[in-house]
Amino acid sequence: MSPGQQRLVLHVGVMKSGTSFIQSRLFANKKMLLADRGILVPGMNWLSQVMAARDVLGSGEEQWAKMAGKVNAHGGTSVISMEYLGPVRPVVARRVLDSFPDHQVDVVITARDLNRTIAAMWQETVQNGRTWTFADYLADMESWRPGRREALEGSEPPEAGRTFWRQQNLVRIARTWGELAPVSVVTVPPPGAPRDLLWERFCSVLRTPPDGFAPARMENESVGAASTLVIRRLNELLNDAGLPFPEGTDLRKGVLAKQVLAARKSAEPAIGLPVAPWVRDHAAHMVTALTELGITATGSWDDLTPVDVSGVDPATIDDATVLDAAMAGLAGFLAQQIRQEDES
């Protein structure tokens, strides 16, 4: 980037690829270290970028225009990190980039190996109100994976598979954005890698040293396998009561899942998933397609080689274990509400 040139690093996901970790680090350091280095993180907090992204995805203009205005007024590098922008249609991608006519825009996609992503995505969809079993989720995504859809032409697409691949079709996302701007992939390090390695890789894309940053203040907490089954059953009951998601999101996800049940994760087995042959084959084809598109990797393409996820098949968890998690969740939820009442 030449002196004085405006640059935007547009981080568009994909989901479950360390996006919450990166976003937390950005906003934890936006007022001090990043500002001192001339890097703008627009918005008061992560929710500000969420609202702006929803604007540009729909028909709204106010929040997106406000954020774009801050970026356009900044003389150096800015960074927007929002995974909702990853799977957008080309017309929306063009609308996003047209908001920054004088900027060098570098699109960044973080990506994690497919097998770890599958397990994490099922849990996240359950926390977002879905009721699919893990077995149904796996079957649907296998049947609707890129390259097989043509064989299913004319059949009703399975909702779980369609939803997963809309959010996780890395090649399609890279192709959409790559037709409009330079795209690079930052790979999520494999299990056992240093915790800050992903942040170091992202800093290299920002072109700033990774040292001196305050730690992330929040992460997108996961829960154990039994607790995921509790949330899935709760979703079914709330649906029957006429309260489908997103009704009660702050309580259901923000309190029960992310605080109460996440706190007991170490007491439960995790969701496990051995690498299926189709997962290994698809991951290899995906890397080949990305390199053929001319996409560069920060990290290593080997990081996207699927690995077994340690844990258990949720279908093997007995009812007593699920009941124990449900009672712990109920007790923790009530305890928090009672404390809040006592403090008010």
C-alpha positions as CSV (number, residue, x, y, z in Angstrom):
1,M,0.0,0.0,0.0
2,S,1.5,3.3,-1.0
3,P,1.7,6.1,1.6
4,G,-1.6,7.8,2.2
5,Q,-3.6,5.1,0.5
6,Q,-6.8,3.9,2.2
7,R,-7.1,0.2,2.8
8,L,-9.9,-2.0,4.0
9,V,-9.4,-5.5,5.4
10,L,-12.8,-7.1,4.9
11,H,-12.9,-10.3,7.0
12,V,-16.0,-12.3,5.9
13,G,-15.7,-15.6,7.9
14,V,-16.5,-18.4,7.4
15,M,-18.6,-19.3,10.5
16,K,-16.8,-21.3,13.2
17,S,-13.4,-20.4,12.0
18,G,-12.2,-18.3,14.9
19,T,-14.3,-15.3,13.9
20,S,-15.5,-14.5,17.5
21,F,-11.9,-14.7,18.8
22,I,-10.7,-12.3,16.1
23,Q,-13.6,-9.9,16.6
24,S,-13.1,-9.9,20.4
25,R,-9.4,-9.1,20.0
26,L,-10.2,-6.3,17.6
27,F,-12.7,-4.6,19.8
28,A,-10.6,-5.2,23.0
29,N,-7.8,-3.2,21.3
30,K,-9.6,-0.7,19.1
31,K,-9.2,2.4,21.3
32,M,-5.6,1.9,22.2
33,L,-3.1,-0.2,20.3
34,L,-4.9,-0.4,17.0
35,A,-5.8,3.3,17.0
36,D,-2.2,4.1,17.9
37,R,-1.1,2.1,14.8
38,G,-3.6,3.9,12.6
39,I,-6.0,1.0,12.2
40,L,-9.7,1.8,12.5
41,V,-12.2,-0.8,13.8
42,P,-15.5,1.0,13.0
43,G,-18.4,0.7,15.4
44,M,-18.7,0.9,19.2
45,N,-18.7,-2.9,19.5
46,W,-19.3,-6.2,17.6
47,L,-23.0,-5.6,17.6
48,S,-22.5,-2.4,15.6
49,Q,-21.0,-4.3,12.8
50,V,-23.7,-6.9,13.0
51,M,-26.4,-4.2,12.6
52,A,-24.5,-2.7,9.7
53,A,-24.1,-6.0,8.0
54,R,-27.8,-6.7,8.4
55,D,-28.5,-3.3,6.8
56,V,-26.5,-4.1,3.6
57,L,-27.9,-7.6,3.4
58,G,-31.4,-6.3,3.5
59,S,-33.0,-3.0,2.4
60,G,-31.7,-0.8,5.3
61,E,-29.1,1.9,4.8
62,E,-28.6,3.9,8.0
63,Q,-26.3,1.6,10.0
64,W,-24.2,0.5,7.0
65,A,-23.9,4.0,5.7
66,K,-22.8,5.2,9.1
67,M,-20.1,2.6,9.3
68,A,-19.0,3.1,5.7
69,G,-18.7,6.8,6.4
70,K,-16.3,6.2,9.2
71,V,-14.2,4.0,7.1
72,N,-14.1,6.4,4.2
73,A,-13.2,9.3,6.5
74,H,-10.2,7.3,7.9
75,G,-6.9,7.9,6.2
76,G,-5.2,4.6,6.8
77,T,-6.2,0.9,7.3
78,S,-9.7,-0.1,8.5
79,V,-11.0,-3.6,9.3
80,I,-14.5,-4.9,9.2
81,S,-15.0,-8.5,10.5
82,M,-18.4,-10.0,9.9
83,E,-19.0,-13.6,8.9
84,Y,-22.6,-12.8,7.8
85,L,-21.0,-11.2,4.7
86,G,-19.3,-14.4,3.5
87,P,-22.0,-16.3,1.6
88,V,-23.7,-13.2,0.1
89,R,-24.9,-13.1,-3.5
90,P,-22.6,-11.3,-6.1
91,V,-25.0,-8.3,-6.2
92,V,-24.6,-7.8,-2.4
93,A,-20.8,-8.2,-2.6
94,R,-20.8,-5.5,-5.2
95,R,-22.9,-3.3,-3.0
96,V,-20.5,-3.8,-0.2
97,L,-17.4,-2.9,-2.2
98,D,-19.1,0.0,-3.9
99,S,-19.4,1.6,-0.5
100,F,-15.6,2.1,-0.5
101,P,-14.7,3.4,-3.9
102,D,-11.3,4.9,-2.9
103,H,-10.1,1.9,-0.9
104,Q,-7.8,-0.9,-1.7
105,V,-10.0,-3.7,-0.4
106,D,-8.5,-7.0,0.7
107,V,-11.0,-9.7,1.4
108,V,-10.0,-12.2,4.1
109,I,-11.6,-15.6,4.7
110,T,-10.7,-17.6,7.8
111,A,-11.2,-21.3,7.4
112,R,-11.0,-24.4,9.6
113,D,-10.7,-28.0,8.7
114,L,-14.1,-29.4,7.6
115,N,-14.5,-32.1,10.2
116,R,-14.0,-29.8,13.2
117,T,-16.3,-27.3,11.5
118,I,-19.1,-29.9,11.1
119,A,-19.2,-30.7,14.8
120,A,-19.0,-27.1,15.8
121,M,-21.7,-26.0,13.3
122,W,-24.3,-28.5,14.5
123,Q,-23.9,-27.3,18.0
124,E,-24.1,-23.7,16.9
125,T,-27.3,-24.4,14.9
126,V,-28.9,-26.0,17.9
127,Q,-28.0,-23.0,20.0
128,N,-29.7,-20.9,17.3
129,G,-33.0,-22.8,17.7
130,R,-32.7,-25.7,15.3
131,T,-33.9,-29.2,16.3
132,W,-32.0,-31.4,13.9
133,T,-30.4,-34.5,15.3
134,F,-26.7,-34.9,14.8
135,A,-27.3,-38.0,12.6
136,D,-29.8,-36.1,10.4
137,Y,-27.4,-33.1,10.2
138,L,-24.6,-35.3,8.9
139,A,-26.7,-37.2,6.4
140,D,-28.2,-34.0,5.0
141,M,-24.8,-32.2,4.5
142,E,-23.3,-35.3,2.9
143,S,-26.2,-35.6,0.4
144,W,-26.2,-31.9,-0.5
145,R,-22.5,-31.3,-0.6
146,P,-21.1,-29.4,-3.6
147,G,-20.6,-31.6,-6.5
148,R,-23.5,-33.9,-5.6
149,R,-26.4,-31.5,-5.9
150,E,-26.7,-32.1,-9.6
151,A,-27.5,-35.7,-8.9
152,L,-30.3,-34.6,-6.7
153,E,-31.8,-32.2,-9.2
154,G,-35.5,-32.0,-8.8
155,S,-35.6,-33.3,-5.3
156,E,-36.4,-31.2,-2.3
157,P,-33.1,-29.9,-0.8
158,P,-32.6,-31.0,2.8
159,E,-32.7,-27.9,5.0
160,A,-29.8,-28.8,7.2
161,G,-27.5,-29.6,4.3
162,R,-28.6,-26.5,2.4
163,T,-28.0,-24.3,5.4
164,F,-24.6,-25.8,6.2
165,W,-23.2,-25.5,2.7
166,R,-24.6,-22.0,2.2
167,Q,-22.4,-20.9,5.1
168,Q,-19.5,-23.3,4.5
169,N,-19.0,-23.5,0.8
170,L,-15.5,-22.0,0.9
171,V,-14.9,-22.2,-2.8
172,R,-18.1,-20.5,-3.8
173,I,-17.5,-17.7,-1.2
174,A,-13.9,-17.2,-2.5
175,R,-15.1,-17.2,-6.1
176,T,-17.9,-14.6,-5.4
177,W,-15.6,-12.2,-3.7
178,G,-12.6,-13.0,-5.8
179,E,-14.3,-11.7,-8.9
180,L,-14.4,-8.3,-7.3
181,A,-11.3,-8.0,-5.1
182,P,-8.2,-9.8,-4.0
183,V,-9.0,-12.7,-1.6
184,S,-6.7,-14.6,0.8
185,V,-7.5,-17.4,3.2
186,V,-6.2,-17.5,6.8
187,T,-6.2,-21.1,8.0
188,V,-7.1,-21.9,11.6
189,P,-4.2,-23.8,13.1
190,P,-4.6,-27.5,13.9
191,P,-5.3,-28.8,17.4
192,G,-2.3,-28.4,19.8
193,A,-1.0,-25.2,18.0
194,P,-0.2,-22.2,20.1
195,R,-3.4,-20.4,21.1
196,D,-2.3,-17.0,19.6
197,L,-1.2,-18.4,16.3
198,L,-4.5,-17.5,14.5
199,W,-4.2,-13.9,15.8
200,E,-0.6,-13.7,14.6
201,R,-1.7,-14.8,11.2
202,F,-4.5,-12.3,11.1
203,C,-2.1,-9.6,12.2
204,S,0.1,-10.4,9.2
205,V,-2.9,-9.7,7.0
206,L,-3.4,-6.4,8.8
207,R,0.3,-5.7,8.3
208,T,0.8,-5.0,12.0
209,P,3.0,-6.7,14.6
210,P,1.1,-9.2,16.8
211,D,2.8,-8.1,20.0
212,G,1.3,-6.1,22.8
213,F,-2.4,-6.8,22.3
214,A,-4.8,-7.2,25.2
215,P,-6.5,-10.6,25.4
216,A,-9.9,-11.2,23.9
217,R,-12.7,-10.4,26.4
218,M,-15.1,-12.9,25.0
219,E,-15.3,-16.0,22.9
220,N,-18.2,-17.9,21.3
221,E,-18.4,-20.5,24.1
222,S,-19.2,-24.1,23.2
223,V,-21.1,-26.6,25.4
224,G,-20.8,-30.3,26.0
225,A,-22.6,-33.0,24.1
226,A,-25.3,-33.7,26.8
227,S,-26.0,-29.9,27.1
228,T,-26.4,-29.7,23.3
229,L,-29.1,-32.4,23.6
230,V,-30.8,-30.4,26.4
231,I,-30.9,-27.3,24.2
232,R,-32.2,-29.2,21.2
233,R,-35.1,-30.7,23.3
234,L,-35.8,-27.2,24.8
235,N,-36.1,-25.9,21.3
236,E,-38.7,-28.5,20.4
237,L,-40.7,-27.7,23.5
238,L,-40.5,-23.9,22.9
239,N,-41.6,-24.5,19.3
240,D,-44.6,-26.4,20.6
241,A,-45.4,-23.5,23.0
242,G,-45.4,-21.1,20.1
243,L,-42.1,-19.5,21.0
244,P,-39.7,-20.4,18.1
245,F,-36.3,-18.9,17.9
246,P,-35.3,-16.1,18.0
247,E,-37.9,-15.6,20.8
248,G,-36.0,-15.3,24.1
249,T,-32.6,-15.3,22.4
250,D,-30.9,-13.4,25.2
251,L,-32.1,-16.0,27.8
252,R,-31.9,-19.1,25.7
253,K,-28.6,-18.6,24.1
254,G,-27.0,-15.7,25.9
255,V,-27.6,-17.0,29.5
256,L,-28.5,-20.7,29.4
257,A,-26.2,-21.8,26.6
258,K,-23.2,-19.4,26.6
259,Q,-23.0,-18.9,30.4
260,V,-24.7,-21.6,32.4
261,L,-24.2,-24.7,30.3
262,A,-20.9,-23.6,28.9
263,A,-19.5,-23.3,32.4
264,R,-20.0,-27.1,32.9
265,K,-18.4,-28.1,29.6
266,S,-15.5,-29.8,31.4
267,A,-18.0,-32.1,33.2
268,E,-19.4,-33.5,30.0
269,P,-18.0,-35.4,27.0
270,A,-17.5,-33.3,23.9
271,I,-19.2,-34.1,20.5
272,G,-16.9,-36.4,18.7
273,L,-16.7,-37.1,14.9
274,P,-14.3,-39.4,13.1
275,V,-13.3,-38.3,9.6
276,A,-15.6,-39.8,7.0
277,P,-14.2,-40.7,3.6
278,W,-16.4,-38.1,1.8
279,V,-15.2,-35.4,4.2
280,R,-11.5,-36.2,3.4
281,D,-12.3,-36.2,-0.3
282,H,-14.2,-33.0,-0.3
283,A,-11.6,-31.2,1.7
284,A,-8.9,-32.2,-0.8
285,H,-11.0,-31.1,-3.8
286,M,-11.7,-27.8,-2.0
287,V,-8.0,-27.0,-1.5
288,T,-7.4,-27.8,-5.2
289,A,-10.2,-25.5,-6.3
290,L,-8.9,-22.7,-4.1
291,T,-5.4,-22.9,-5.4
292,E,-6.7,-23.0,-9.0
293,L,-8.6,-19.8,-8.3
294,G,-5.2,-18.3,-7.3
295,I,-6.2,-17.9,-3.7
296,T,-3.2,-17.5,-1.3
297,A,-3.0,-19.0,2.2
298,T,-1.7,-17.4,5.3
299,G,-0.8,-20.4,7.3
300,S,-0.8,-23.7,5.5
301,W,-3.3,-25.5,3.2
302,D,-2.4,-28.6,5.3
303,D,-4.3,-27.0,8.2
304,L,-7.5,-27.8,6.2
305,T,-6.8,-31.5,6.2
306,P,-9.6,-33.0,8.3
307,V,-8.7,-34.5,11.6
308,D,-10.8,-36.7,14.0
309,V,-12.7,-34.8,16.6
310,S,-12.4,-36.4,20.0
311,G,-15.6,-37.1,21.9
312,V,-18.8,-39.1,21.6
313,D,-21.7,-39.5,19.3
314,P,-24.5,-37.6,20.9
315,A,-26.9,-40.5,20.1
316,T,-25.0,-42.7,22.5
317,I,-25.5,-40.4,25.6
318,D,-27.9,-42.0,28.0
319,D,-31.1,-40.3,29.3
320,A,-29.7,-40.0,32.9
321,T,-26.7,-37.9,31.6
322,V,-29.0,-35.6,29.6
323,L,-31.3,-35.2,32.7
324,D,-28.3,-34.3,34.9
325,A,-27.3,-31.6,32.4
326,A,-30.9,-30.3,32.2
327,M,-31.2,-30.1,36.0
328,A,-27.8,-28.3,36.2
329,G,-28.9,-25.9,33.5
330,L,-32.2,-25.2,35.3
331,A,-30.4,-24.7,38.6
332,G,-27.8,-22.4,37.1
333,F,-30.4,-20.4,35.1
334,L,-32.6,-19.9,38.2
335,A,-29.6,-19.0,40.4
336,Q,-28.6,-16.2,38.0
337,Q,-32.1,-14.8,37.8
338,I,-32.4,-14.9,41.6
339,R,-29.1,-13.1,42.1
340,Q,-30.2,-10.4,39.6
341,E,-33.5,-9.9,41.5
342,D,-31.6,-9.6,44.7
343,E,-29.3,-6.9,43.2
344,S,-32.1,-4.9,41.8
